[in-house]
């Protein structure tokens, strides 16, 4: 650990200090006006945020999505005003009226920063620690992007070199996800990542001594980070000169991520509220706001006071941004001339397009052969990896089980790693046994742009990932989760590893598309559709979760399984006694490994003279996107006898089978035994499905 002196080349004028104090006034007034919020941290962090946005970061407020920009993540999302006020001052598009509308209906300044809602917000934060992992993902993506487009240029000289800055609070670092992500960042030696820790010793329940006593700086040293501490001024305020010097040192350390511990006093300089838990999440009150304004030299009778001088000064960020972008564009143009092929690839990837002929590389699996859908997914990834260089990913230490190794000869690992396949720009990510941070890092990778990310683990461990998966859906991010071992069919590992409620609970997340293919060919079709659905346009993208089998399942004809793109389709239609198509008397709906049970049950019912249709529905979400006419053609409203079969709780299926319908489901935990035994003992047989069909037919006739 090192401590830097406060002497730097930072230019800091009285106008800069007045701007910082203006930030504090705006933070107090914004919360006071709406009556709720988190003023204290925004007040104490004002010098740090101002230094980043006005003195350090390379960005262009007029072009917030500029490829060459530095990224900023406010992991401590409750202190959203820390970010909003800087976006206002620098000219990203927020104005004073937006701050006055803080946390109100329809405003651009919601309670926590929301990606896609406010220009300049790089990620949605709020659940503590998520932003730390997002920042780690962004730093990983930046390195992989450089490997795609400019791997040979010296460090710091490529147009693809930039930094990821993040601010985290005590709560962020107490959450386990930040520990997972920080361990990963240290292992990966992400020298483009700089994390600023707001060490203010206060959380909702008071002094953080109530909950934590570890040496956080030594913890980060143990992770492999470059660690510095910035002490406050004698009056308790954050020292921008010391912070600036620490950031410059951090930027020079290219083989480690950097951790800067900033000791601050929450709500500084409020005379009575500073250093109190009340200042964390409550308005300070009119008297305390007025008293603080007096301390800062502001008129206590005015609200939202911003002098013309201050705003003119901070809006110079627009000029600096334009100049920085122009300089970058010269280097980018030189790169384009030098690397014409890579430049063409950049243009394609940046546009969200896939390479010509990629679909022809998708494997087609032989009908009738038993193949586990996890194995089919692995073959798809290996086939596409050769032609889609921006596609990369891995698993949470389960690559051999998830079949997520896109390239066995190329692992995303830093220089100096002893493994023979180690490559700083490698294709296969080893996330380690860190499912939660893996999901949030995938979000960061997607947010960074210019790559397509996937990550795998067992379906049952999606529970560990759920908060990050929810944020994937909230942000409409095109990430792909590969969840294998999707039912009791995984066998002897038993109920701790056998998902039962997971499919239903994941389907309950708005905006998440869950895809459970019936066979190998549906798996290939699903991957193709997921890649086609990729979009960088906010509000149009969506995360996908593939639920894949451990055990082999029968393979159906590829031409028929093309229907999987619509989420649900007729796999086998009803037939009359003469073998010609007939109106179904009952419809059997299945997903994943249970589709073949529906197919076998159909054979029994057809032999008994009951015209039976089998519908494979790999994705409820995709099916419900289709127009009513198509959905009715698959599930005719006139056919009331319906059976849904899925080896999990039946919560999903009531709306599809109706009052006369029956559901063959699993409403309890599994057991440790061979998967075939479990299916038989728990009633997942063709005979059970056929019996449920007869019950439904009888109920429909009553």
N, C-alpha and C positions, 0 to 999 in steps of 0.2 A: 504494500500500500504506500502511496506517496501523497504528500500534501504540498500544494503549489502556493507560492507567494501571491500576494494580491497585485503585484506590479505586472502589467501586460501592456500590449499595444492597443487595447480596447479604447475606442473613442467614446467617451461618455460625458455628455454635456448636462447642463441644468435642465435643458428641454427634454432630454432623455429621462431624467429623474422625474420631471413633472408628468411625463407620459406614463411612467410606472405608477405614480401616485393617482393619476387619472384612472388607471385600470382598477385600483383599489376602490375608488369612489364608485365607479360603474358597477363593480361586483356587489357592493353594499346596496346600492340603489335598485339594482335589478331584482335582488332577492326581497328587499323591503317592499317593493311595489307589488309583487305577486303574493308575498306573505309566506313563501316557503322556498327552500333551496339550500345551497351549501356555500355561504359566502367566505368562510374563514380561509379555506385552502386557496381559493382564487386570489385572496388578498396577499397571503404570504408568498405564493408562487409568482406574483406579478413580475419581479425582477428576472426570474428564470425564463418565464414564457416570453417576455419582451426581448431578452437577450437572444433567445433562439430565433424568434421570428424577424427581429430587426437587425441582428448583428451576425448571426451564424448561418442559418439555413439558406441553401440555394433553392429558391422557389420564385415563381412568377404569379402574383395574385391575379393577374389578368388571364392566366391559363393554368388553372389549378391542376389539370391532368397532364401537364407537360412531362414527357417521358424522363427527362434528365433531372427532375426535381429530387431533392431530399424528401423523405417522408417523416411525418410527425404523428405519433400515437399518444393520445392522452389515456393511459390505462386507468388512471383515477377518474373515471368518467363522471362521477358525481360532481366533480369540480368543472363542469362543462363550461362555465363562464371563463375559466382559464384559457380555453381555446376560442370561444366565441368573441371575446373582447379583442384578442389578437387578430382574428379574421376581420373584425370591424376596422381596427386601426390600420391594418396593412392594406385594406382595399380589396378583399376577396369577394365583396358583394353584400355583406351584412352592413346595415346602417343602424343609427341610434334607435330608431323605432323598433327594430328587431330585438334589441336588448330590452327595451321597454315592454315588449311582448313576451319576455322570457317565461317559459313553462306554461304558456296559454294555448288555447285551441288554434290550430292553423298557423302557428308561428314557425319561423325558421330556426328558432332557438329552443328546442325541446329540453326536457330535464336532463337527459343524457345525450351525448353526441350521437347522431344517426347518419350513417353512411348513405349517400344518395339523397338525403333530405336537405343538407346544408353544404354549400360549396366550400371546399377546403377541409372537410371532415373525411379523413382517410379510412376510418373504420368505426363501427358502432361499438361503444364501450359502456360499461355500467357494471355488469357482473365482474367483480374485482379479479384481477389477474389475467383476464382474457386478453387485454391489450398487450401485456408483456409477451404472451405467446404469439399474438398477431405480429408484433414487431420482429420476433425471432423468425417467423415465417417469411416476412417481407425481406429480411436480410438474407435468408436462404435463397429466396427467389431472385434477388438481385445478383447473387453469385452465379446461380444457374443461367440466368439471362446473359450474363457476361460470357459464360462458356459457350452459349449458343452463337453469339454474335461477334465477340471480340476477345477470344481467349488468350491471345499471345502478347497483347499490349502490356507494358509495364504498369504496375499498380499505381492508380491515381492519374493515369494519362488516357484512360478510355472514356468515351462519352457515356459508357454504361456504368461508370463508377459513381456512386452516390452513397449517402449515409441515411441510416434509419435512426431517428431520435424518438425516445419515449420517456414519458414522465409517469412514474409509479408512486403510489403512496404506501403507507404501512399495511393497509388492508390488502393491497395487491400482492405484497410480498409474503403475507401470511397465508394466502390461498395456495393450496398445493399445486395448482396448475402453473404458477409462476416458477416454482421450484423445478418442476419437470422441464419447463421451457428453458429456464436459465442453465440447467445442467446440459441440455442439448446444445445451447448456444456456445457454452464453453468448450464442449467436446468438438463442435464444428469450427471453432476458432473464427467466429464471425467478427472480423475486425471492422466491419461496416456498421456495427450496431453500438449505439451509445444510449445507456439507460440512466436516467436521472432519478434518484430516489429522494422523495420529499420526506425527510426524517423529522416529522413534527411532533412525534411522541403522543399524538392524540387520536383516539378513535371514538366511536359513538358512546362506549361505556366509560370513557375517561382516559386517563394516562395509559399508554400501551403497556406499562408495567403490569397491568392487570392480566395480560395474556401472553406476553413474550419477553424473553430475557436473553435471547441468543445474540451473538456478535454477528450481525448481518454482513458486515464488510468481510470478515474472515470466511463466512459462508461463501460469499461470491469469489473470494480468492481461491477457495477450495474447488469451486466450479471451473476454475481456469480463466477467470476474468481479470482484466486490468482494473484495479480499484483505486479510487482517490476519494478524499474527503474535502469538502468545502465548508469552512467554518463561517459563521455569520459575522457581520460587522459588530463592533462593540455595542451598538444600540439594539442588536438583535435582528436587524434586517438582513436578508440575503445579500451577499456581496457579488454584484455582477462582474466585477473585474476578476475576482478569484474564480468564479464559475467559468468565465470566458477562457481563462488560462487553462483550467482543467479540461475544457472541451477541446482546446487546441492540442493539448497533450494526448487526449484520447484519440483524436483524429490521426495522430502520428503513429499510434499503435495499430498496426495492420494485421497482426496475427492473433489478436484476442478481442473479444467484445469488451466494452468499457462500462464500468459501473461508477457513477459519481454520487456519493452520499452528500446531500445538501441538508444541513441542520437548519430548520426554520422554526418560526414561532407562528402557529396558526392565528389568523386574524390580526396579525401585526399591521398597524400600531394601535388598534382599538384599545382605549385605556383600561376598560374593565373586561372585555370579551376575549382579549388575546390569551392564548394558551389555555382555553377552556373547551370542554367537549360541546358546550352549547353553540359555539361558533362553527362547529363542524357542519351541522345540519339544520340550523334555524336562523331566521332573520335576526339581525342584531337588535332591532328595536329603534324607534325614532331617536331617542335620547343618545344611545350609543353611536348611531350613525352620525348624528350632529357633532358629538364630541370628537369622533375620529376625523371628521372633515376639518375641524378646527386644528387638530394636531398636524394635519397635512397641508394646512394653509388654503383650504377650500371654503367657500361660502356655505355654511350649514343650512341656509334657507333655500339653496338651489338643489335640484335633483338632476342627475345625468349631465353634470357640468363637464363639457369638453371644449377647451379653448380652440379657436381657429389655428393658433400657432401650433398646438400639439397635434391636431389632426393633419395639418399641412406637413409637419415633420414626419409623422409616421407613415403617411401616404407616399412618401418618397420610396417606400418599399416597392411601389409599382415601377418606378424608374430603375431601381436597382434590379428588379426582377427582369425587366425588359432587356437590360444590359447583360445580365447573366445568361439569359436564354439566347441572346444573339451570339455571345461568345461560345456557348455550348453548340449552337447550330453550325458555327464554322467548323468546329472539330467533328461534328456529326457528318457534315458534308464531305470533309476530307476522308472520313471513314467510309462513307458510301462509295466514294470514288475508288478507294483502295480495295474494298471488300464488296464488289458488285453482287456476287452470288449471295453472300450473307445479307446484304441490304435487301435483296429481293425476298429472301426468307423472312427478314424482319417485317417488311411491308405486309406479307401474307399473314403472318402471325398476329401482328398488331391489328389487322382488320378482322381477326377472328375466323379466318378462312382455313380450310384444311387442304393439304396438298392434293394435286390432281391424281386420281386413280387410287386413292387410299382405300376406298371401299372394296376394291378388287382383292386386297390383301386379307380380308376377313376370311377366316376358315369356315368351311362348310363341313358339318359332321354327318357321318353316315347314319341314315335312319335305321332304327332297330338296335343299335349298339348302346350299351349302358355306359354313360359318362357322368361323372360328378360335375355339377355346374361350376364349382370352384375350379376344377381342372380346365373346363372349357374357357372360363374367364382368363386363366393364365395363358392359354394358347392364343387368345385374342390379343392380350396385352403384348406378348412377344412378337406377334405378327405385325401389330400396328406400330410398335416401338421402332421398328426398322424404317418406317416411312413418315412418322410424325415426331420429329425431334423435340417438340415442345411438350410432349406427353411424358410425364415422369411421376414417380411416387414410390411407395414402399409399404411397409407395415410396422406395427408395434411388436416387433420381434417374433412375428408369426409368418414370415414370408413363405416358408416351406408348407405351411398349412393353408395360408390364404392364396397362395399362387400369385403373389404380387411382384415377383422379381421380373422386371421388364428387361433387364440386361444383367446376366450373371457376371460379366467381366467388368462392370462399371458401377462402382459404389460412390455415392455422394459423400465424400470424406475429405477432410482437409489435408493439405500438404504435410507430410511428416507422419501420417498414420501408417502403421506397419503393415496393414493388410495389402496383399498384392494387387487387389482390384481397386484400391483407393484412388480417387480422382476428385479434385476440388469441384469439377464440373460434371460429376458422374450422374447416371440416370436413376439408380436405385437408392432410395433413401432408407436408412436404418433409423427409424424413429425411436427405437428402444421401447421398453415396457412403460410407455408414457401415453396412454390412449387419449387422455383429456387434452394434453398439450398438442398431441398430433393433430387432433381435429381443429384446434384453434390456430396452429401453425399452417394448416392447409388453408384456413380462411385468410391468413396473412399472405400466403403465396398467391391465392386467387386475387386478392385485393391489389397486390403489387402489379399484376398483369404480365402478359407476354409468355405465360406458360399454362399448361393444363395439368392439374394435380389430382392424384388419387391416393388413397391410403386405406389400409386394411387391418382388421382384427376380427375376432369372433363376434357374432351378432350379440351374444349375451353381454359383451363388454361395451356395447353401445351405451349402456347405462353410465359408464365412466365418462363418455363423450357428450352426453346429452345437452349440456348447456351450450357447448360450442356448436353442436349440430343445430340447435335452435337458432343461434345467431347466424349460421350459414343461411338458414331459411329466411330470417328477418332481413338479411342483407341481399338476398337473391343471388348468392354466390355460386358459380358453376364448379363446385367441388364434387368429387365422386367418392363415396364411402363404399368399400368392398367388405361386406360383412358375411363371413362364411360360418359353417357349422350352425345352420339356421333353424334347427329343430331338435326334437328328441332323437332324430335319426343319427345324431353324432355318436350316440351309444354310451359306452362304459364310463365316460367322464362324469356322468350323473347330473343331478338337478342343478348343481352350482354352475354348470356350463351349458345347460340346455335351455335355450330361450323359449319362453311360453307366452308372456305378455308383450314381448318386445315389438313384434310386427304391428300390433294394434296401437301401442303407445307411440311408436314412431310415425305411423300414419296420422296420428292426432296432431302432429306438428304442422301448422299451416305452411304451405310452400315447399315442403319436403316431398319429393317423389320417391316412394319406396317401390323397388322393382324386384320381384321374386320370380325368376324365370323357371319354366317347367322342365327345360332340357337344355342340351348344349347349343342347339340352334337358336332357341329363344335367347340364350345368353349372348350369342354373337349379335343378334338383331338388337338386343337391348343396349349393348355397348355402342353399336353404330348410332342408334337413336340418341343416346346420351351425348355423344360427341357432336352430333348434328344440332342438338339443342343448346350447345354452348353459346353464350352471348355475354359480352361485356357491358351491355346496356342495362343500367339499373332498372329493376322492375320487370325485366324480361327473362333473366337467368333464373336458375333454380338448382339447388343441390339435389343429388340423387344418392340413394342408398341401395346397393345391390345386395340382396339376401340370397346366399348361394349354399348349395348342399355340400356336405362332406361325402355322402354316399352316392354311388352311381344311380342314375335314373335313366329310363328308356329315352331314346332319341327319336324325334318325330321328323317328318319330311320338312325340309327347309322352306319349300315354297308355301306350305301351309303356315308355318310358324312366323312368316312375315307379318301376320296379323298382330304380332306382339307390339308393333309400333303404336297401335291404338289402345294399348292397355288391356283390352279384353277382346276376344274374338272366338269364333266358332272353330274349335279344333276338329271335332267330329260331329256331324249333324245326324239328326234322327232319320231313321229309315223305316219304310213300311215292310210288310212281309215279303214283297217282291224285290227288296233291296234298293228301291228308288227312294229319293228324298221324300220325307213326310213331315207333317207338322209334329213338333215334339209334344209328347204328353208330360214330360218332365225335363227340366234343365239341371244339369250338374255343373257346378262352378268350382274350379280348383285353382290352386296356385302351387308353384314349386313342385316339391317331391310328391305332393298329393294328387297332382293331375293324373298320374298314371293309375291311381286308385279309382278316380272317376272314369277313366277310360275302361278299366276292367269291369267296373260296375255297369257301365253302359252295355258292354258285351253280354253280361248276364241278363240285363233288363230287355235288351233287344231280342235275345233268344227266347224270352218269355212273352214276346209280343208287345212290349212297351216301347214305342218310339222315343228315343232318348238322345238329347243333345248334350255334348260336353263343351263347356266354355272354359278356356284357359284365360285367367285374368292376372297376368304378372304384375300389373300396376293399376291399382284402383284410381290413382290420381290421373294417369294418362287416359283411362277409360272415361272418367268424368269430364275430361276436356272435350270429348267428342259431342257432336250435336245429338239432339234427342232422337232423330231418325235412326242414326247409326246404333245408338244404345238400345233402342227398341228392336232393331233388327237382330241384335245379339241376344237380348233378354226380352222376348215378346211379352208385352203386358197381359196378353190373353192367357199366357201359361202361368198359372198360379202355383203349380207344383215345382218347387225348386229345392235344391240341396247345395249348400256350400261346404266344402271340406278343406280344412287347413289345420295343420298340427300346431295350433296355438289357441289362445282364447278367441271366442267367436265374436268379439265386440264389433269387428269390421262389418260383419256379414248380414246383420239383421235387416238393414235397409235394402239389401239386394234380394233376399229370399221372401220377405213379406210374411204375413200372418200365417199362411199355410205352409210356409217353408220350414226346412229343417237344417240344422247346422251340425256337422260332425267336427267337433273341436276338442281342445284339451283345456279343461278349466281347473287344472291343478298342476303342481310341479311334476317333473319327470322322475326318473330313477336310474340307477346304474346297472346297465345290462346292454347286450347287443341291440343295435338299433332296430333290427327286424323283429326281435322279441318285444321291444317296447311298442312298436307300431301294432303288433298283434294284441298284446295285453291291454293296451289303452284304446282299442277299438278302431284303429285306423286300418281297415281292411276293405276290400271291394265288396264283401258281403255286407258289412256294416253300412256302406254308402248306398248299396242297393236297397237295403231294408229301410233306410231313412227316406229314400225316394218313394217307396211304396206308402210309407206313412204320410208323406207330403201329398201324394196323389189322393189318398183317402181324405185328408184334411181339406184339400181343394174342392172335393166333390160334395162336402157337407153344406 
